[in-house]
Amino acid sequence: MPHDGHDHDDDAGAALSPVALRVKALESLLVEKGYVDPAALDVLIETYETLIGPRNGARVVARAWTDPDFADWLRRDATAAITSIGYAGRQGEHMVALFNTPETHNMVVCTLCSCYPWPVLGLPPVWYKSMPYRSRAVMEPRAVLAEFGVTLPEGTAVRVWDSTAEVRYLVIPQRPGGTEGWSAEQLAGLVTRDSMIGTGLASSPA
Amino acid sequence: MNGPQDAGGMMGFGPVVPEPVTPVFHSDWERRAFAITLAMGMTGSWNIDISRHARERIPPAEYWAASYYEIWLKGLERLLAETGLASAAEIAAGRSKTAARPVTRVAAADMIPAILARGGPSDRPAATAPQFAAGDKIRTRNMNPGGHTRLPRYLRGCPGSIAIVHGCHVLPDSSAHRRGDDPHWLYAVRFSASDVFGAPGRDEIVADLWETYLEAA
């Protein structure tokens, strides 16, 4: 099968876990019924494992840090601005960019499910989809931030965005100091996935 | 519905476990569960709100004990049985026992990039003017529908104000139940954490809420 051949413990060759067996059986059934094309499944997996991920969002952020006109466009119409770089489509149809400032730190959650801006960040990490994050981010964001090692200054207000509709939010972290004159490509290397969710800050130059 | 998915403000689930460098999938079955869920969505047999509602109807104890892709798997099995695309016996056996039902589309590999690029925009032409403008004061309704809704429990009956007028969007409370798009105005609504949770300080919560969830304050 095209998806065999890597080294996870539930792959062919080792004993499959009950859930792995169940998924395998379901996939066989759906292929036998003709509802899904096995080659299409491989393309879907490959797309989200190799093509779409947080490097996309990092390029958007670095561009916003280095190009004031682009930053302005992001504020006015993030969907169009992000599409202009080539990132669009499923789970990013309606984008809003949230600019962090010394006064306000933005942080994103989906308390009801796992809504996340796929075209710019890829698929969400496990913690984002988990009950601890979903239950606590809205009620005690500062305690959650502390678990990520982030402590905000007293004067910074936290604004938590609960993605309850089809609008997807991308946090634009503050540009770190000591990066004057850096190129957008260099800056993108400082933009972590968590800084674009708002559970982290952009990295400082080494 | 006030189901297990409605997590905001609950307690007792423990600390968040950050994972700075994350593999996209943690095992091969997660890859396959992800792909069959997306591919079945592309058959046009249900929409995204119907699939969300299938997941939130998983009994709470089962939902909270399941990993994320197990929730997807349980939701998919439920939808297949409910739409008649596959029976529970077929799902258990992993073998087809009856003829396949017709589906609107079977996505071939070469169709995937275009399907993903198009996505599923939820904005619709507006038949009415928005009731609210940015800055307007509102109060969320105190409602407890048995069906799907995107008004979380922790934000019911709360005072807030309009932050962004997003446009007119498909109403999930309708589309999750195959009652059509029923588009309504959608707003980002800003709340003070002290009004919602009695928290001290200036922290805020913003949620995307449809006009049907709001009343003027």
Interface residues (C-beta under 8 A of the other chain):
Chain A: H3 H6 H8 D9 D10 D11 L16 S17 V19 A20 R22 V23 K24 A25 L26 E27 S28 L29 L30 E32 K33 G34 Y35 V36 D37 A39 A40 L41 D42 V43 L44 I45 T47 Y48 E49 G53 A88 G89 R90 Q91 G92 E93 H94 V96 V109 T111 L112 C113 S114 G122 L123 P125 V126 W127 K129 S130 M131 P132 Y133 R134 S135 R136 V138 M139 E140 P141 R142 V144 E147 F148 G149 A157 V158 R159 V160 W161 D162 S163 T164 A165 E166 V167 T192 R193 D194 T199
Chain B: Q5 D6 A7 G8 G9 M10 M11 F13 G14 P15 V16 V17 P18 E19 P20 T22 V24 F25 H26 S27 D28 W29 R31 R32 A33 F34 A35 I36 L38 A39 M40 T43 R52 R55 E56 W64 Y68 E70 L73 L76 E77 L85 A86 E90 I91 A92 A93 G94 R95 S96 A100 V103 V106 A107 A108 A109 M111 I112 P113 I115 L116 A117 R118 G119 G120 P121 S122 D123 R150 L151 P152 Y154 L155 I164 H166 G167 H169 V170 P172 L186 A188 R190 A193 V196 F197 A199 G201 R202 D203 E204 I205 V206 A207 D208 L209 W210
